[in-house]
Amino acid sequence: EWSGMLYHCDNVELAYKLVPLDVYTPLDMRAPGAALGLIGLECAMDELACALAIDPLQLRLINYAERNENEGKPYSSKALRECYAEGARRFGWDKRNPEPRSMRTGRQLVGWGMAGGVWEAMQQKASAQASLAADGKLTVSSATTDIGTGTYTVMTQIAAEASGVALENVSFILGDSSLPTAPLQGGSFTVSSVGTAVQQACEALKEKLLAVARQTCPAFSGATLELVTLADGQLRLGDACVSLAELARNSGETPLQVQVTAEPDKKRQAYATATHSAVFVEVWVDEDLGTVKVNRVVSAIAAGRVINPKTARSQILGGVVWGVGMALHEETLTDHALGRHMNHNLAEYHVPVNADIGDIDVVFVEEQDEIVNALGSKGVGEIGIVGVAAAVANAIYHATGKRIREFPITLDKLL
């Protein structure tokens, strides 16, 4: 599936088979399918580039897919070329010596590797409620959750922008099943799903506010929705304005309230929607000890409109750290007699710590996308991890000349 989303090739046939194993059935976590599948795909692309004596980035550009090859649909937007270009520029990719073991600093072998990434930009059905109190303060609610992704912050921001209420006067309530229905937090679709519902709830509130204004304010008697704006806690029509607090008090409702359910727009059906990434990695490999240090990473992301760059960057930083863990640290050990995991705790299941992580440079390549949803946002929860482990493995090959196909890549496999 993922190969057809990244590359155009008329002469390829892919197949897979399911094999029963003596382990627990895994559940979804960390870009399921893509994070693992693209290790194989992007390492294979690197290996092919080496066999053809072509720059790995150039090979990807030669085989660039303008459409989703699986579905035969154009993308609603796809700025992966721009990700490749900007990521390579910031990383200094043009200074790379293509020969393995050709770059070093002291006793450290230096390797530069890269990989592409893709993740579906999904939207689920979601509901939200907007309530305007008599003091002009807005409360928006939905039964979504915040597992550290910044949902509180982003939903408050979307509501403030759509309602014209100052950010400090907007509250967002979540995490209760009595609230309007929302999907689980996963799949990178919370902003596109719940965020769209929040936006539409505020737009529906605008309609109710205009209806009140038509009845209570002569200047708005013939106003249409297209002519009025919401800003600075006011409903405006040319030079005329009235505070939202006054309209709420005059509405006869306490509070003035609306609830909407948002669903994916039908125009999405003719398009493929996805986020994309280009990851560039530098590793240092100790020639004597075989230890690997990820010295720096550049991750260029195309995910539509980025609602909050600070929280989005935090998501990508976490994804990169996870990708480093997949490449170098994380391994599940199984008792094959009982089919149980033996290292099911953070003392024995090794994840990266601060000392394992070098410099991470995150760059967002903005896309204008009016098809994916009204916000133009695609979500960044999982694209940050996709491609990272492959880029690390490709960098290790460039440093050492050894192609390691078993993960994690530990020093015993390099020596």
MIZATOR-209985 format. One record per residue (C-alpha): z, y negated, x. Coordinates in Angstrom, 2 decimals. Example, Ala and Ser with C-alpha at 12.3 -4.5 7.8 and 13.67 -1.06 7.14 Angstrom:
BEGIN
<w 7.80 | v 4.50 | u 12.30>
<w 7.14 | v 1.06 | u 13.67>
***
This chain:
BEGIN
<w 0.00 | v 0.00 | u 0.00>
<w 1.02 | v -2.55 | u 2.63>
<w -2.03 | v -1.97 | u 4.83>
<w -4.34 | v -3.00 | u 2.01>
<w -2.40 | v -6.22 | u 1.56>
<w -2.80 | v -7.25 | u 5.20>
<w -6.11 | v -5.89 | u 6.45>
<w -9.70 | v -5.46 | u 5.32>
<w -11.30 | v -2.22 | u 6.43>
<w -14.12 | v -0.33 | u 4.71>
<w -13.59 | v 2.87 | u 6.68>
<w -10.03 | v 3.98 | u 6.10>
<w -8.34 | v 6.70 | u 4.11>
<w -4.57 | v 6.84 | u 3.83>
<w -2.42 | v 9.60 | u 2.39>
<w 1.23 | v 10.56 | u 2.25>
<w 3.29 | v 13.47 | u 1.08>
<w 6.86 | v 13.91 | u -0.09>
<w 9.10 | v 16.28 | u 1.84>
<w 12.51 | v 17.54 | u 0.64>
<w 15.30 | v 16.74 | u 3.08>
<w 18.96 | v 17.74 | u 3.31>
<w 20.23 | v 14.18 | u 2.90>
<w 21.34 | v 11.90 | u 0.12>
<w 18.60 | v 10.23 | u -1.92>
<w 18.26 | v 6.72 | u -0.47>
<w 18.41 | v 3.62 | u -2.62>
<w 16.67 | v 0.28 | u -2.27>
<w 17.80 | v -2.02 | u 0.52>
<w 16.14 | v -4.52 | u 2.84>
<w 12.48 | v -4.70 | u 1.76>
<w 12.20 | v -1.02 | u 0.74>
<w 8.85 | v 0.46 | u 1.72>
<w 7.58 | v -2.58 | u 3.59>
<w 10.27 | v -2.81 | u 6.28>
<w 9.73 | v 0.80 | u 7.32>
<w 6.04 | v 1.16 | u 6.47>
<w 5.05 | v -1.87 | u 8.50>
<w 6.77 | v -0.48 | u 11.59>
<w 4.14 | v 2.26 | u 11.60>
<w 1.27 | v -0.01 | u 10.59>
<w 1.98 | v -2.89 | u 12.96>
<w 2.76 | v -0.65 | u 15.93>
<w -0.54 | v 1.16 | u 15.24>
<w -2.37 | v -2.18 | u 15.19>
<w -0.83 | v -3.04 | u 18.56>
<w -1.81 | v 0.33 | u 19.97>
<w -5.37 | v -0.14 | u 18.68>
<w -5.55 | v -3.61 | u 20.22>
<w -4.49 | v -2.18 | u 23.59>
<w -7.09 | v 0.60 | u 23.36>
<w -9.82 | v -1.94 | u 22.56>
<w -8.58 | v -4.48 | u 25.14>
<w -8.31 | v -7.09 | u 22.37>
<w -5.46 | v -9.53 | u 21.94>
<w -3.17 | v -8.14 | u 19.19>
<w -3.31 | v -11.44 | u 17.31>
<w -7.10 | v -11.58 | u 17.53>
<w -7.40 | v -8.01 | u 16.17>
<w -5.40 | v -9.03 | u 13.12>
<w -7.58 | v -12.06 | u 12.54>
<w -10.75 | v -9.97 | u 12.84>
<w -9.46 | v -7.62 | u 10.12>
<w -7.81 | v -10.31 | u 7.98>
<w -7.79 | v -9.48 | u 4.26>
<w -8.78 | v -12.42 | u 2.06>
<w -8.02 | v -10.34 | u -1.05>
<w -5.49 | v -7.67 | u -1.91>
<w -7.53 | v -4.61 | u -0.94>
<w -5.37 | v -2.31 | u -3.10>
<w -5.87 | v -4.21 | u -6.34>
<w -9.20 | v -5.88 | u -5.64>
<w -7.71 | v -9.25 | u -6.60>
<w -7.67 | v -12.62 | u -4.84>
<w -4.31 | v -13.95 | u -3.73>
<w -2.77 | v -16.80 | u -5.68>
<w -2.22 | v -18.28 | u -2.22>
<w -2.17 | v -16.80 | u 1.26>
<w -1.37 | v -18.87 | u 4.35>
<w -0.99 | v -15.97 | u 6.78>
<w -3.70 | v -17.41 | u 9.05>
<w -1.63 | v -20.57 | u 9.29>
<w 1.48 | v -18.47 | u 10.03>
<w -0.36 | v -16.72 | u 12.86>
<w -1.56 | v -20.04 | u 14.27>
<w 1.73 | v -21.94 | u 14.00>
<w 3.85 | v -19.02 | u 15.15>
<w 1.62 | v -18.44 | u 18.17>
<w 1.65 | v -22.13 | u 19.05>
<w 5.43 | v -22.44 | u 18.91>
<w 5.90 | v -19.20 | u 20.83>
<w 3.34 | v -20.03 | u 23.53>
<w 1.34 | v -16.86 | u 22.86>
<w -1.71 | v -18.16 | u 24.74>
<w 0.26 | v -17.83 | u 28.00>
<w 0.72 | v -14.07 | u 27.54>
<w -0.63 | v -11.79 | u 30.27>
<w -2.04 | v -8.82 | u 28.33>
<w -1.25 | v -6.21 | u 31.00>
<w 1.94 | v -4.17 | u 30.45>
<w 4.64 | v -4.71 | u 33.10>
<w 2.87 | v -7.85 | u 34.29>
<w 5.53 | v -10.38 | u 33.30>
<w 9.03 | v -10.46 | u 34.76>
<w 11.96 | v -12.63 | u 35.71>
<w 13.96 | v -11.15 | u 38.58>
<w 14.75 | v -7.52 | u 37.75>
<w 14.02 | v -8.11 | u 34.08>
<w 10.68 | v -6.94 | u 32.71>
<w 9.47 | v -9.46 | u 30.12>
<w 7.50 | v -8.37 | u 27.07>
<w 5.81 | v -10.36 | u 24.33>
<w 4.96 | v -8.65 | u 21.06>
<w 3.99 | v -9.70 | u 17.57>
<w 3.48 | v -8.33 | u 14.07>
<w 2.42 | v -9.45 | u 10.63>
<w 4.42 | v -9.04 | u 7.44>
<w 3.93 | v -9.04 | u 3.67>
<w 6.15 | v -8.68 | u 0.62>
<w 5.28 | v -8.90 | u -3.07>
<w 6.08 | v -12.15 | u -4.87>
<w 7.45 | v -10.84 | u -8.14>
<w 8.83 | v -12.49 | u -11.25>
<w 11.01 | v -10.85 | u -13.91>
<w 11.97 | v -11.87 | u -17.43>
<w 15.07 | v -14.09 | u -17.35>
<w 17.02 | v -16.40 | u -19.65>
<w 18.98 | v -19.59 | u -19.06>
<w 20.97 | v -22.08 | u -21.11>
<w 21.26 | v -25.83 | u -20.54>
<w 24.13 | v -27.82 | u -22.11>
<w 24.45 | v -31.61 | u -21.92>
<w 27.95 | v -32.96 | u -22.57>
<w 28.82 | v -36.32 | u -24.12>
<w 29.64 | v -37.69 | u -20.66>
<w 26.13 | v -36.91 | u -19.42>
<w 27.13 | v -33.94 | u -17.28>
<w 24.84 | v -30.91 | u -17.37>
<w 25.92 | v -27.27 | u -17.31>
<w 23.30 | v -24.58 | u -16.79>
<w 24.11 | v -20.88 | u -17.02>
<w 22.52 | v -17.48 | u -16.54>
<w 23.90 | v -13.97 | u -15.96>
<w 22.46 | v -13.76 | u -12.46>
<w 24.56 | v -13.31 | u -9.32>
<w 24.94 | v -14.84 | u -5.88>
<w 25.36 | v -12.25 | u -3.13>
<w 25.22 | v -14.85 | u -0.40>
<w 21.64 | v -15.97 | u -0.96>
<w 22.43 | v -19.51 | u -2.11>
<w 21.75 | v -19.00 | u -5.82>
<w 24.41 | v -21.51 | u -6.89>
<w 22.90 | v -24.18 | u -4.68>
<w 19.24 | v -23.61 | u -5.50>
<w 19.72 | v -23.32 | u -9.29>
<w 21.77 | v -26.51 | u -9.31>
<w 19.00 | v -28.20 | u -7.36>
<w 16.27 | v -26.97 | u -9.74>
<w 18.28 | v -28.09 | u -12.77>
<w 18.93 | v -31.54 | u -11.33>
<w 15.27 | v -32.04 | u -10.50>
<w 14.06 | v -30.89 | u -13.93>
<w 16.70 | v -32.75 | u -15.99>
<w 16.98 | v -36.05 | u -14.17>
<w 20.75 | v -35.58 | u -13.95>
<w 22.32 | v -36.40 | u -10.58>
<w 23.07 | v -33.31 | u -8.49>
<w 26.81 | v -34.02 | u -8.46>
<w 26.81 | v -33.99 | u -12.28>
<w 25.17 | v -30.56 | u -12.58>
<w 27.10 | v -27.28 | u -12.70>
<w 25.62 | v -23.80 | u -12.59>
<w 27.54 | v -20.85 | u -14.02>
<w 26.63 | v -17.24 | u -13.21>
<w 28.10 | v -13.79 | u -12.77>
<w 29.16 | v -13.01 | u -16.35>
<w 27.42 | v -10.58 | u -18.70>
<w 28.17 | v -12.85 | u -21.67>
<w 25.74 | v -15.43 | u -20.24>
<w 21.98 | v -15.44 | u -20.95>
<w 20.35 | v -12.29 | u -19.60>
<w 19.01 | v -12.20 | u -16.05>
<w 17.63 | v -9.46 | u -13.79>
<w 19.50 | v -7.97 | u -10.86>
<w 19.51 | v -9.90 | u -7.61>
<w 16.90 | v -8.09 | u -5.56>
<w 13.20 | v -7.91 | u -4.84>
<w 13.18 | v -11.55 | u -3.68>
<w 12.61 | v -12.61 | u -7.30>
<w 15.79 | v -14.48 | u -8.26>
<w 14.44 | v -17.98 | u -7.66>
<w 11.07 | v -17.24 | u -9.26>
<w 12.68 | v -15.53 | u -12.27>
<w 15.96 | v -17.32 | u -12.97>
<w 14.77 | v -20.56 | u -11.39>
<w 11.80 | v -20.67 | u -13.77>
<w 14.14 | v -20.07 | u -16.72>
<w 16.43 | v -22.88 | u -15.53>
<w 13.47 | v -25.22 | u -15.19>
<w 12.16 | v -24.34 | u -18.65>
<w 15.63 | v -24.75 | u -20.20>
<w 15.83 | v -28.28 | u -18.80>
<w 12.33 | v -29.03 | u -20.06>
<w 13.33 | v -27.78 | u -23.53>
<w 16.40 | v -30.01 | u -23.33>
<w 14.08 | v -32.94 | u -22.61>
<w 12.27 | v -32.24 | u -25.90>
<w 15.56 | v -32.32 | u -27.83>
<w 16.59 | v -35.52 | u -26.09>
<w 13.29 | v -37.16 | u -27.01>
<w 13.74 | v -36.08 | u -30.63>
<w 17.14 | v -37.80 | u -30.68>
<w 15.70 | v -40.89 | u -28.99>
<w 12.93 | v -41.17 | u -31.59>
<w 15.56 | v -41.29 | u -34.33>
<w 18.11 | v -43.56 | u -32.67>
<w 16.15 | v -45.83 | u -30.30>
<w 13.31 | v -47.95 | u -31.80>
<w 11.53 | v -48.20 | u -28.42>
<w 11.03 | v -44.42 | u -28.43>
<w 9.93 | v -44.04 | u -32.07>
<w 6.33 | v -43.11 | u -31.26>
<w 6.86 | v -41.66 | u -27.81>
<w 5.27 | v -38.37 | u -26.79>
<w 6.70 | v -35.87 | u -24.34>
<w 3.97 | v -36.60 | u -21.79>
<w 4.86 | v -40.32 | u -21.66>
<w 8.61 | v -40.06 | u -21.08>
<w 10.40 | v -39.16 | u -17.85>
<w 13.91 | v -38.08 | u -16.89>
<w 15.48 | v -39.75 | u -13.87>
<w 18.87 | v -41.07 | u -12.77>
<w 20.56 | v -39.74 | u -15.91>
<w 18.19 | v -41.64 | u -18.19>
<w 15.27 | v -40.99 | u -20.53>
<w 12.56 | v -43.53 | u -19.70>
<w 9.45 | v -44.87 | u -21.42>
<w 7.88 | v -47.67 | u -19.43>
<w 10.51 | v -50.41 | u -19.15>
<w 12.64 | v -48.90 | u -21.92>
<w 15.43 | v -46.50 | u -21.04>
<w 18.46 | v -44.86 | u -22.60>
<w 21.19 | v -42.83 | u -20.92>
<w 21.30 | v -39.09 | u -21.48>
<w 25.01 | v -39.37 | u -22.21>
<w 24.29 | v -41.76 | u -25.10>
<w 21.63 | v -39.44 | u -26.49>
<w 24.02 | v -36.49 | u -26.26>
<w 26.66 | v -38.45 | u -28.18>
<w 24.12 | v -39.52 | u -30.82>
<w 22.69 | v -36.04 | u -31.29>
<w 25.41 | v -34.74 | u -33.57>
<w 25.71 | v -31.66 | u -31.35>
<w 28.60 | v -31.15 | u -28.98>
<w 27.25 | v -30.30 | u -26.49>
<w 23.49 | v -30.73 | u -26.85>
<w 22.30 | v -27.25 | u -25.99>
<w 19.16 | v -25.14 | u -25.55>
<w 18.46 | v -21.60 | u -24.38>
<w 15.13 | v -20.21 | u -23.24>
<w 13.67 | v -16.95 | u -21.97>
<w 11.03 | v -17.22 | u -19.26>
<w 8.44 | v -14.55 | u -18.55>
<w 5.60 | v -14.29 | u -16.02>
<w 2.59 | v -16.35 | u -17.03>
<w -0.46 | v -14.34 | u -18.10>
<w -2.63 | v -16.18 | u -15.57>
<w -0.81 | v -14.21 | u -12.84>
<w -2.52 | v -11.03 | u -14.00>
<w -5.84 | v -11.95 | u -12.37>
<w -4.22 | v -12.54 | u -8.98>
<w -2.20 | v -10.77 | u -6.33>
<w 0.96 | v -12.64 | u -5.36>
<w 2.76 | v -12.15 | u -2.05>
<w 4.73 | v -13.77 | u 0.74>
<w 3.50 | v -13.39 | u 4.31>
<w 4.92 | v -13.70 | u 7.80>
<w 3.97 | v -13.67 | u 11.46>
<w 6.68 | v -12.61 | u 13.91>
<w 6.55 | v -13.21 | u 17.67>
<w 9.20 | v -11.64 | u 19.94>
<w 10.16 | v -11.86 | u 23.60>
<w 12.27 | v -9.06 | u 25.08>
<w 13.81 | v -8.61 | u 28.50>
<w 14.16 | v -5.02 | u 29.67>
<w 16.38 | v -4.29 | u 32.66>
<w 14.19 | v -2.25 | u 34.99>
<w 17.16 | v -0.35 | u 36.44>
<w 19.35 | v 0.18 | u 33.37>
<w 16.79 | v 0.30 | u 30.56>
<w 18.79 | v -2.13 | u 28.42>
<w 16.84 | v -4.35 | u 26.03>
<w 17.63 | v -7.96 | u 25.15>
<w 15.73 | v -9.77 | u 22.40>
<w 15.56 | v -13.14 | u 24.09>
<w 13.76 | v -15.16 | u 21.44>
<w 11.98 | v -14.78 | u 18.11>
<w 9.58 | v -17.06 | u 16.26>
<w 9.23 | v -16.21 | u 12.58>
<w 6.55 | v -18.11 | u 10.63>
<w 6.84 | v -17.68 | u 6.86>
<w 4.47 | v -18.52 | u 3.99>
<w 6.42 | v -18.28 | u 0.73>
<w 5.01 | v -20.95 | u -1.54>
<w 7.23 | v -23.93 | u -2.17>
<w 10.53 | v -23.67 | u -0.32>
<w 13.13 | v -25.05 | u -2.75>
<w 15.94 | v -25.41 | u -0.23>
<w 14.91 | v -25.18 | u 3.45>
<w 18.50 | v -24.75 | u 4.65>
<w 19.36 | v -21.73 | u 2.48>
<w 15.86 | v -20.29 | u 2.97>
<w 16.20 | v -20.55 | u 6.74>
<w 19.54 | v -18.75 | u 6.50>
<w 17.80 | v -15.91 | u 4.65>
<w 15.16 | v -15.58 | u 7.37>
<w 17.77 | v -15.67 | u 10.15>
<w 19.57 | v -12.77 | u 8.49>
<w 16.30 | v -10.88 | u 8.07>
<w 15.47 | v -11.27 | u 11.76>
<w 18.93 | v -9.99 | u 12.75>
<w 18.44 | v -7.00 | u 10.47>
<w 15.02 | v -6.37 | u 12.02>
<w 16.54 | v -6.38 | u 15.49>
<w 19.10 | v -3.88 | u 14.20>
<w 16.35 | v -1.60 | u 12.88>
<w 14.56 | v -1.73 | u 16.22>
<w 17.43 | v -1.32 | u 18.67>
<w 20.75 | v -0.40 | u 17.06>
<w 20.89 | v 1.19 | u 13.63>
<w 20.81 | v 4.97 | u 13.29>
<w 22.18 | v 7.27 | u 10.63>
<w 23.60 | v 10.53 | u 11.96>
<w 23.53 | v 13.44 | u 9.51>
<w 25.59 | v 16.61 | u 9.30>
<w 22.79 | v 19.03 | u 8.43>
<w 25.23 | v 21.72 | u 7.34>
<w 26.68 | v 19.53 | u 4.60>
<w 23.93 | v 16.92 | u 4.21>
<w 26.38 | v 14.08 | u 4.71>
<w 26.28 | v 10.96 | u 6.84>
<w 28.69 | v 11.18 | u 9.76>
<w 28.74 | v 7.50 | u 10.76>
<w 29.21 | v 5.87 | u 7.37>
<w 31.28 | v 2.93 | u 8.63>
<w 30.66 | v -0.19 | u 10.69>
<w 32.66 | v 1.18 | u 13.62>
<w 30.11 | v 3.94 | u 14.22>
<w 26.99 | v 2.58 | u 12.51>
<w 25.94 | v -0.03 | u 15.03>
<w 24.56 | v -3.35 | u 13.83>
<w 23.71 | v -6.37 | u 15.99>
<w 26.46 | v -8.83 | u 16.86>
<w 26.12 | v -12.38 | u 18.15>
<w 25.78 | v -11.19 | u 21.75>
<w 22.69 | v -9.16 | u 20.78>
<w 20.79 | v -12.08 | u 19.27>
<w 18.82 | v -14.67 | u 21.22>
<w 17.10 | v -17.81 | u 19.98>
<w 15.52 | v -17.59 | u 16.51>
<w 12.96 | v -20.22 | u 15.52>
<w 12.08 | v -20.23 | u 11.81>
<w 9.08 | v -22.18 | u 10.56>
<w 7.93 | v -22.42 | u 6.96>
<w 4.24 | v -22.87 | u 6.26>
<w 4.13 | v -24.56 | u 2.86>
<w 1.73 | v -23.26 | u 0.22>
<w 0.65 | v -25.00 | u -2.98>
<w 0.65 | v -22.26 | u -5.62>
<w 0.37 | v -23.16 | u -9.31>
<w -0.29 | v -19.55 | u -10.34>
<w 2.73 | v -17.63 | u -9.06>
<w 5.13 | v -19.59 | u -11.33>
<w 5.80 | v -23.16 | u -12.44>
<w 8.05 | v -23.75 | u -9.43>
<w 5.41 | v -22.56 | u -6.98>
<w 8.13 | v -20.56 | u -5.20>
<w 7.80 | v -16.95 | u -4.04>
<w 11.24 | v -16.09 | u -2.68>
<w 12.33 | v -15.31 | u 0.88>
<w 15.04 | v -12.65 | u 0.55>
<w 13.07 | v -9.83 | u 2.16>
<w 10.06 | v -11.22 | u 4.01>
<w 12.37 | v -12.19 | u 6.89>
<w 12.95 | v -8.58 | u 7.96>
<w 9.39 | v -7.32 | u 7.49>
<w 7.52 | v -6.96 | u 10.77>
<w 10.46 | v -7.76 | u 13.05>
<w 11.18 | v -4.22 | u 14.25>
<w 7.49 | v -3.62 | u 14.95>
<w 7.24 | v -6.86 | u 16.94>
<w 10.25 | v -5.79 | u 19.02>
<w 8.72 | v -2.37 | u 19.67>
<w 5.39 | v -3.95 | u 20.62>
<w 7.17 | v -6.33 | u 22.99>
<w 8.99 | v -3.40 | u 24.62>
<w 5.64 | v -1.68 | u 25.20>
<w 4.25 | v -4.85 | u 26.77>
<w 7.30 | v -5.07 | u 29.04>
<w 7.48 | v -1.43 | u 30.10>
<w 4.18 | v 0.26 | u 29.31>
<w 6.11 | v 2.84 | u 27.26>
<w 5.22 | v 3.36 | u 23.60>
<w 8.42 | v 4.45 | u 21.84>
<w 7.82 | v 5.93 | u 18.38>
<w 11.36 | v 6.96 | u 17.52>
<w 13.81 | v 4.34 | u 16.29>
<w 16.19 | v 2.90 | u 17.24>
<w 14.78 | v 2.27 | u 20.70>
<w 17.79 | v 3.02 | u 22.88>
<w 17.98 | v 3.01 | u 26.66>
<w 17.85 | v 6.82 | u 26.92>
<w 14.33 | v 6.67 | u 25.46>
<w 13.26 | v 4.04 | u 27.96>
<w 14.65 | v 5.60 | u 31.14>
***
